[in-house]
Amino acid sequence: MAGQDPSQFTGAKVEFSALRHWLTQRKLKGFMSGLTPLQFCYNMVALKVCVVPTEDQLADFVSHNRKLGAFGGLVHLGFQIQDRGANWVKTAFKIVHEHLRATLAEEDSAELEFSPILTEHILCKLSRISGAFRQSDRITLAQIGEEAMHSGSWISGGSVKDCTGKLFPIGMETDRDEAERIITELNLFQGKSAR
């Protein structure tokens, strides 16, 4: 790829986890752990040097970085994964990712370049956005979501041409069958009830 335009390169590109591993092995200050090597790799994806990470790769990152925002976002959404293993985090991440994939309008998905990177970014910002609502505010982010969930007015793609900013780009309820399919696929409960 050296000396070539990455967007025109047709050969094999660097795998996301291989680039992250290579970067941390360089032992450069600030690039050995946490968000900096992750963001560096995201930039390499945007520059078309690196392959987009898989759901499993980012779920693994979230599970191993529980003090960072994406893990907090999963907890904020109600996933009780604080004292659970990596498979629980992986399941929660996949459920959120599949929900976004299923409900985000094609136009929004294309505009946002939907991938596991977007899911991680959204989860990372949840706690921060929620924290923007102070106790003195008359409404919380959870109340806004609850109200939207019960309004019954969500329509896939309805927010694309909305100028009011009041329509949500995704549905507020997760498809239970899809969540159970992911849990079964990951064999998380090994014969035990997921409930």
Secondary structure, DSSP 8 states (H G I E B T S, - for coil): -TTS-TTT--S--B-HHHHHHHHHHTT-TT-SSTHHHHHHHHHHHHTTSB----HHHHHHHHHH-TTSHHHHHHHHTT---TTS-HHHHHHHHHHHHHHHHHHS-HHHHHHTT-SHHHHHHHHHHHHHHHHTS-TTSS--HHHHHHHHHHH----TTTTTT-SSS-S-SS-SS--HHHHHHHHHHHT-STTS---
